């Protein structure tokens, strides 16, 4: 910095003074860049850490899913083996029951030949008849086990569901009574025929009623109703059980999902029922609330008979259709 200094009258001296303003240094220029680099490194480190954590969680999720699928596969293999074993066992029991039935018939014939007191004969005949009914019921059960163990194609056709509902009622009423549960059926007498497989319908209804029985702790009630609306028949199974939690309600149709203990259920009942009903062209719906019970509704398609088309028969030339026969006793002009 330059300045003038007055030395004497008319005399000036030019003096130089160093500039006190700060000069730019290379360190001051690099500071912002270094800060920017450090911030970028910190952001990358945080991103890498978050990515590593996300990847670890994803690996844990995939590993848990793989383990769950492996357990389900092993359980499916065990169920398949159990099904084959039960079918073989049912076949052997069926042979034994056939032998018992034949012996009962032989005993009945021998009692008819013997000279016995009328009261004693009636008592023995009644006892034999009761044992015959027990053997017949056991034979029906083993037959169902054999049919269940066999692989067969679904044959959906127009059918009446009332006989199947009555059979399920007779089959499960005893178990419900033993648990102190009232089992009631309100089934309409004039329902239209629906499109389904009767054997599969029995499997579905048994699954639904058994689930309802297992859901009730202590005494309670189960009600099955049917009615016709529009182009479908609705069949509901309602219980007074513990209900299903909202977070579990959307998973009830997943295979192997169950709210019961693993030793008490396989988690296949509703999943199998859902696939069966869907194969008929129907649907299944579950409504439930905790401590308020569950309502399962089957939407079964009503059989729609195809209208027969009018067939026009073309006759060869020179031939006429036979004339309508007229009663000779009455005149068409009368």
KOLLUM-287966 format. One record per residue (C-alpha): residue number from 0; residue in three letters; x, y, z. Coordinates in steps of 0.5 Angstrom, whole numbers. Each point is the difference from the previous one (the first is absolute). Last residue first. Example, Ala and Ser with C-alpha at 12.3 -4.5 7.8 and 13.67 -1.06 7.14 Angstrom:
+-----+-----+-------+-------+-------+
:   n : res :     u :     v :     w :
+-----+-----+-------+-------+-------+
:   1 : ser :    27 :    -2 :    14 :
:   0 : ala :    -2 :    -7 :     2 :
+-----+-----+-------+-------+-------+
END
This chain:
+-----+-----+-------+-------+-------+
:   n : res :     u :     v :     w :
+-----+-----+-------+-------+-------+
: 333 : unk :  -235 :  -157 :   -67 :
: 332 : unk :     5 :     1 :    -6 :
: 331 : unk :     5 :    -5 :     2 :
: 330 : unk :    -6 :    -5 :     1 :
: 329 : unk :     1 :    -5 :     6 :
: 328 : unk :    -1 :    -8 :     0 :
: 327 : unk :     5 :    -1 :    -5 :
: 326 : unk :     6 :     3 :     4 :
: 325 : unk :     5 :     3 :    -4 :
: 324 : unk :     7 :    -2 :    -2 :
: 323 : unk :     5 :     5 :    -2 :
: 322 : unk :     2 :    -1 :    -7 :
: 321 : unk :     6 :    -4 :    -1 :
: 320 : unk :     6 :     4 :    -3 :
: 319 : unk :     0 :     0 :    -7 :
: 318 : unk :     4 :    -4 :    -5 :
: 317 : unk :     1 :     2 :    -7 :
: 316 : unk :     7 :     4 :     1 :
: 315 : unk :     4 :    -3 :     5 :
: 314 : unk :    -2 :     2 :     7 :
: 313 : unk :     4 :     6 :     4 :
: 312 : unk :    -1 :    -1 :     8 :
: 311 : unk :     0 :     7 :     4 :
: 310 : unk :     3 :    -1 :     7 :
: 309 : unk :    -2 :     5 :     5 :
: 308 : unk :     5 :     1 :     5 :
: 307 : unk :     0 :    -3 :     6 :
: 306 : unk :     1 :     5 :     6 :
: 305 : unk :     6 :    -1 :     4 :
: 304 : unk :    -1 :    -2 :     7 :
: 303 : unk :     3 :     5 :     5 :
: 302 : unk :     2 :    -4 :     6 :
: 301 : unk :     1 :     5 :     6 :
: 300 : unk :     7 :     2 :     2 :
: 299 : unk :     2 :    -1 :     7 :
: 298 : unk :     2 :     6 :     4 :
: 297 : unk :     3 :    -3 :     7 :
: 296 : unk :     0 :     5 :     6 :
: 295 : unk :     4 :    -1 :     6 :
: 294 : unk :    -3 :     4 :     6 :
: 293 : unk :     5 :     1 :     6 :
: 292 : unk :    -1 :     1 :     7 :
: 291 : unk :     0 :     7 :     4 :
: 290 : unk :     6 :    -1 :     5 :
: 289 : unk :     4 :     2 :    -5 :
: 288 : unk :    -4 :     2 :    -7 :
: 287 : unk :    -1 :    -4 :    -6 :
: 286 : unk :    -2 :     0 :    -7 :
: 285 : unk :     2 :    -5 :    -5 :
: 284 : unk :    -2 :    -1 :    -7 :
: 283 : unk :     0 :    -6 :    -5 :
: 282 : unk :    -1 :     0 :    -7 :
: 281 : unk :    -3 :    -4 :    -6 :
: 280 : unk :     2 :    -2 :    -7 :
: 279 : unk :     0 :    -7 :     3 :
: 278 : unk :     8 :     0 :     0 :
: 277 : unk :     0 :     6 :     4 :
: 276 : unk :    -4 :    -4 :     5 :
: 275 : unk :     5 :    -5 :     0 :
: 274 : unk :     6 :     5 :     1 :
: 273 : unk :    -3 :     3 :     6 :
: 272 : unk :    -2 :    -6 :     3 :
: 271 : unk :     8 :    -2 :     0 :
: 270 : unk :     2 :     6 :     2 :
: 269 : unk :    -5 :     0 :     6 :
: 268 : unk :     2 :    -7 :     2 :
: 267 : unk :     7 :     1 :    -1 :
: 266 : unk :     3 :     3 :     6 :
: 265 : unk :     3 :    -7 :     3 :
: 264 : unk :    -4 :     0 :     7 :
: 263 : unk :     1 :    -2 :     7 :
: 262 : unk :     7 :    -1 :     1 :
: 261 : unk :     2 :     6 :    -4 :
: 260 : unk :    -4 :     4 :     5 :
: 259 : unk :    -6 :     4 :    -2 :
: 258 : unk :     0 :     6 :    -4 :
: 257 : unk :     1 :    -3 :    -7 :
: 256 : unk :     4 :     1 :    -6 :
: 255 : unk :     2 :    -6 :    -4 :
: 254 : unk :    -2 :     2 :    -6 :
: 253 : unk :    -3 :     7 :    -1 :
: 252 : unk :    -7 :     1 :     0 :
: 251 : unk :    -1 :     3 :     8 :
: 250 : unk :     6 :     5 :    -2 :
: 249 : unk :    -5 :     6 :    -1 :
: 248 : unk :    -3 :    -1 :     7 :
: 247 : unk :     6 :    -1 :     4 :
: 246 : unk :     1 :     8 :     0 :
: 245 : unk :    -7 :     1 :     2 :
: 244 : unk :     0 :    -5 :     6 :
: 243 : unk :    -4 :    -6 :    -1 :
: 242 : unk :    -6 :    -2 :     4 :
: 241 : unk :     0 :    -3 :     7 :
: 240 : unk :    -6 :    -5 :    -2 :
: 239 : unk :    -8 :     1 :     0 :
: 238 : unk :     0 :    -3 :    -7 :
: 237 : unk :    -3 :     1 :    -7 :
: 236 : unk :     0 :    -4 :    -6 :
: 235 : unk :    -3 :     3 :    -6 :
: 234 : unk :    -3 :    -3 :    -6 :
: 233 : unk :    -2 :     5 :    -6 :
: 232 : unk :    -3 :    -3 :    -6 :
: 231 : unk :     1 :     4 :    -6 :
: 230 : unk :    -3 :     3 :    -6 :
: 229 : unk :    -4 :     5 :     4 :
: 228 : unk :    -1 :    -2 :     7 :
: 227 : unk :    -2 :    -7 :     2 :
: 226 : unk :     1 :    -2 :     8 :
: 225 : unk :     4 :    -4 :     4 :
: 224 : unk :     2 :     0 :     8 :
: 223 : unk :     5 :    -3 :     4 :
: 222 : unk :     0 :     2 :     8 :
: 221 : unk :     5 :    -2 :     5 :
: 220 : unk :    -1 :     1 :     7 :
: 219 : unk :     4 :     1 :     7 :
: 218 : unk :     3 :    -4 :     6 :
: 217 : unk :     7 :     0 :     2 :
: 216 : unk :     5 :     3 :    -5 :
: 215 : unk :    -3 :     1 :    -7 :
: 214 : unk :     5 :     0 :    -6 :
: 213 : unk :     1 :    -7 :     0 :
: 212 : unk :    -7 :    -1 :    -2 :
: 211 : unk :     0 :     5 :    -5 :
: 210 : unk :     6 :    -3 :    -3 :
: 209 : unk :    -3 :    -7 :     0 :
: 208 : unk :    -7 :     3 :    -3 :
: 207 : unk :     4 :     4 :    -6 :
: 206 : unk :     5 :    -6 :    -1 :
: 205 : unk :    -6 :    -5 :     0 :
: 204 : unk :    -4 :     5 :    -5 :
: 203 : unk :     6 :     0 :    -5 :
: 202 : unk :     1 :    -8 :     0 :
: 201 : unk :    -8 :    -1 :    -1 :
: 200 : unk :     0 :     5 :    -6 :
: 199 : unk :     6 :    -4 :    -3 :
: 198 : unk :    -4 :    -6 :     0 :
: 197 : unk :    -6 :     3 :    -3 :
: 196 : unk :     4 :     4 :    -6 :
: 195 : unk :    -3 :     6 :    -2 :
: 194 : unk :    -5 :     4 :    -4 :
: 193 : unk :    -6 :     2 :     4 :
: 192 : unk :    -7 :    -3 :     0 :
: 191 : unk :    -6 :     5 :     2 :
: 190 : unk :    -2 :     0 :     8 :
: 189 : unk :    -7 :    -2 :     1 :
: 188 : unk :     1 :    -3 :     7 :
: 187 : unk :     4 :     5 :     3 :
: 186 : unk :     6 :    -1 :     6 :
: 185 : unk :     0 :     2 :     7 :
: 184 : unk :     5 :    -4 :     3 :
: 183 : unk :     1 :     0 :     7 :
: 182 : unk :     6 :    -2 :     4 :
: 181 : unk :     0 :     1 :     8 :
: 180 : unk :     7 :    -1 :     3 :
: 179 : unk :     2 :    -3 :     6 :
: 178 : unk :     6 :    -3 :    -2 :
: 177 : unk :    -3 :    -7 :     0 :
: 176 : unk :    -6 :     3 :    -4 :
: 175 : unk :     4 :     2 :    -5 :
: 174 : unk :     4 :    -6 :    -1 :
: 173 : unk :    -7 :    -4 :    -1 :
: 172 : unk :    -3 :     5 :    -5 :
: 171 : unk :     6 :    -1 :    -4 :
: 170 : unk :    -2 :    -5 :    -5 :
: 169 : unk :    -8 :     0 :     0 :
: 168 : unk :     1 :     8 :    -1 :
: 167 : unk :     5 :    -2 :    -6 :
: 166 : unk :    -5 :    -5 :    -3 :
: 165 : unk :    -6 :     5 :     0 :
: 164 : unk :     4 :     5 :    -3 :
: 163 : unk :     2 :    -5 :    -5 :
: 162 : unk :    -7 :    -2 :    -2 :
: 161 : unk :    -2 :     7 :     0 :
: 160 : unk :     5 :     2 :    -5 :
: 159 : unk :    -4 :    -2 :    -7 :
: 158 : unk :     5 :    -1 :    -6 :
: 157 : unk :     1 :     3 :    -7 :
: 156 : unk :     7 :    -2 :    -1 :
: 155 : unk :     7 :     1 :     2 :
: 154 : unk :     5 :    -6 :    -1 :
: 153 : unk :     7 :     2 :     3 :
: 152 : unk :     5 :    -5 :    -2 :
: 151 : unk :     2 :    -5 :     4 :
: 150 : unk :     6 :    -1 :     5 :
: 149 : unk :    -1 :    -6 :     5 :
: 148 : unk :     1 :     2 :     8 :
: 147 : unk :    -7 :     3 :     0 :
: 146 : unk :    -4 :    -6 :    -3 :
: 145 : unk :     4 :    -5 :     5 :
: 144 : unk :    -2 :     4 :     6 :
: 143 : unk :    -7 :     1 :    -2 :
: 142 : unk :    -1 :    -7 :    -1 :
: 141 : unk :     3 :    -1 :     7 :
: 140 : unk :    -5 :     4 :     3 :
: 139 : unk :    -6 :    -3 :    -4 :
: 138 : unk :     3 :    -7 :     3 :
: 137 : unk :     0 :     3 :     7 :
: 136 : unk :    -7 :     2 :    -1 :
: 135 : unk :    -2 :    -7 :    -3 :
: 134 : unk :     3 :    -3 :     6 :
: 133 : unk :    -3 :     4 :     5 :
: 132 : unk :    -7 :    -1 :    -3 :
: 131 : unk :     2 :    -8 :     0 :
: 130 : unk :     1 :     1 :     7 :
: 129 : unk :    -7 :     3 :     2 :
: 128 : unk :    -3 :    -6 :    -5 :
: 127 : unk :     4 :    -5 :     4 :
: 126 : unk :    -3 :     3 :     7 :
: 125 : unk :    -7 :     0 :    -2 :
: 124 : unk :     0 :    -7 :    -3 :
: 123 : unk :     3 :    -2 :     7 :
: 122 : unk :    -5 :     4 :     4 :
: 121 : unk :    -6 :    -3 :    -5 :
: 120 : unk :     2 :    -7 :     1 :
: 119 : unk :     1 :     1 :     8 :
: 118 : unk :    -7 :     3 :     0 :
: 117 : unk :    -3 :    -6 :    -5 :
: 116 : unk :     3 :    -5 :     4 :
: 115 : unk :     5 :    -4 :    -4 :
: 114 : unk :    -1 :    -6 :    -5 :
: 113 : unk :     6 :     0 :    -5 :
: 112 : unk :    -1 :     1 :    -7 :
: 111 : unk :    -1 :     8 :     0 :
: 110 : unk :     6 :     0 :     4 :
: 109 : unk :     5 :    -3 :    -5 :
: 108 : unk :    -2 :     4 :    -5 :
: 107 : unk :     1 :     6 :     4 :
: 106 : unk :     7 :    -3 :     2 :
: 105 : unk :     2 :    -1 :    -7 :
: 104 : unk :    -2 :     7 :    -2 :
: 103 : unk :     4 :     3 :     5 :
: 102 : unk :     6 :    -4 :    -2 :
: 101 : unk :    -1 :     3 :    -7 :
: 100 : unk :     0 :     7 :     3 :
:  99 : unk :     7 :    -2 :     4 :
:  98 : unk :     3 :    -2 :    -6 :
:  97 : unk :    -2 :     6 :    -4 :
:  96 : unk :     3 :     4 :     6 :
:  95 : unk :     7 :    -3 :     0 :
:  94 : unk :     0 :     1 :    -8 :
:  93 : unk :    -2 :     7 :     1 :
:  92 : unk :     6 :     1 :     6 :
:  91 : unk :     5 :    -3 :    -5 :
:  90 : unk :    -2 :     5 :    -5 :
:  89 : unk :    -1 :     6 :     5 :
:  88 : unk :     7 :    -2 :     2 :
:  87 : unk :     3 :     1 :    -7 :
:  86 : unk :    -4 :     6 :    -1 :
:  85 : unk :     3 :     3 :     6 :
:  84 : unk :     7 :    -2 :    -2 :
:  83 : unk :    -1 :     4 :    -6 :
:  82 : unk :    -2 :     6 :     3 :
:  81 : unk :     5 :     0 :     5 :
:  80 : unk :     5 :    -1 :    -5 :
:  79 : unk :    -3 :     6 :    -4 :
:  78 : unk :     0 :     4 :     7 :
:  77 : unk :     7 :    -1 :     2 :
:  76 : unk :     2 :     2 :    -7 :
:  75 : unk :    -4 :     6 :     1 :
:  74 : unk :     3 :     2 :     6 :
:  73 : unk :     7 :    -1 :    -3 :
:  72 : unk :    -2 :     5 :    -5 :
:  71 : unk :    -3 :     5 :     5 :
:  70 : unk :     6 :    -1 :     4 :
:  69 : unk :     4 :     2 :    -6 :
:  68 : unk :    -4 :     6 :    -2 :
:  67 : unk :     1 :     3 :     7 :
:  66 : unk :     7 :    -1 :     0 :
:  65 : unk :     0 :     3 :    -7 :
:  64 : unk :    -4 :     6 :     2 :
:  63 : unk :     4 :     1 :     7 :
:  62 : unk :     6 :     0 :    -5 :
:  61 : unk :    -3 :     5 :    -5 :
:  60 : unk :    -2 :     5 :     6 :
:  59 : unk :     7 :    -1 :     3 :
:  58 : unk :     3 :     2 :    -6 :
:  57 : unk :    -4 :     6 :    -1 :
:  56 : unk :     1 :     2 :     7 :
:  55 : unk :     8 :     0 :    -2 :
:  54 : unk :    -1 :     3 :    -6 :
:  53 : unk :    -4 :     6 :     3 :
:  52 : unk :     6 :     0 :     5 :
:  51 : unk :     5 :     1 :    -5 :
:  50 : unk :    -4 :     5 :    -4 :
:  49 : unk :     0 :     4 :     6 :
:  48 : unk :     7 :     0 :     2 :
:  47 : unk :     2 :     1 :    -8 :
:  46 : unk :    -5 :     6 :     0 :
:  45 : unk :     3 :     3 :     7 :
:  44 : unk :     7 :    -1 :    -3 :
:  43 : unk :    -2 :     3 :    -6 :
:  42 : unk :    -2 :     6 :     3 :
:  41 : unk :     6 :     1 :     5 :
:  40 : unk :     4 :    -1 :    -7 :
:  39 : unk :    -4 :     6 :    -3 :
:  38 : unk :     1 :     4 :     6 :
:  37 : unk :     7 :    -1 :     0 :
:  36 : unk :     1 :     2 :    -7 :
:  35 : unk :    -4 :     6 :     1 :
:  34 : unk :     4 :     2 :     6 :
:  33 : unk :     7 :    -1 :    -4 :
:  32 : unk :    -3 :     4 :    -6 :
:  31 : unk :    -2 :     6 :     5 :
:  30 : unk :     7 :     0 :     3 :
:  29 : unk :     4 :     0 :    -6 :
:  28 : unk :     0 :     7 :    -2 :
:  27 : unk :     2 :     2 :     7 :
:  26 : unk :     6 :    -4 :     0 :
:  25 : unk :     2 :     2 :    -7 :
:  24 : unk :     1 :     7 :     3 :
:  23 : unk :    -4 :     7 :    -2 :
:  22 : unk :     3 :     6 :     3 :
:  21 : unk :    -3 :     4 :     6 :
:  20 : unk :     0 :     7 :    -1 :
:  19 : unk :     6 :     4 :     4 :
:  18 : unk :     3 :     2 :    -6 :
:  17 : unk :     7 :     2 :     2 :
:  16 : unk :     2 :     8 :     0 :
:  15 : unk :     4 :     4 :    -5 :
:  14 : unk :     1 :     7 :     1 :
:  13 : unk :     0 :     6 :    -5 :
:  12 : unk :     3 :     6 :     3 :
:  11 : unk :    -3 :     7 :    -1 :
:  10 : unk :     4 :     7 :     0 :
:   9 : unk :    -4 :     7 :    -1 :
:   8 : unk :     1 :     2 :     7 :
:   7 : unk :     3 :    -6 :     4 :
:   6 : unk :     0 :    -7 :     0 :
:   5 : unk :    -7 :    -2 :    -2 :
:   4 : unk :    -1 :    -7 :     0 :
:   3 : unk :    -4 :    -4 :    -6 :
:   2 : unk :    -2 :    -7 :     0 :
:   1 : unk :     1 :    -6 :    -4 :
:   0 : unk :    -3 :    -7 :     2 :
+-----+-----+-------+-------+-------+
END
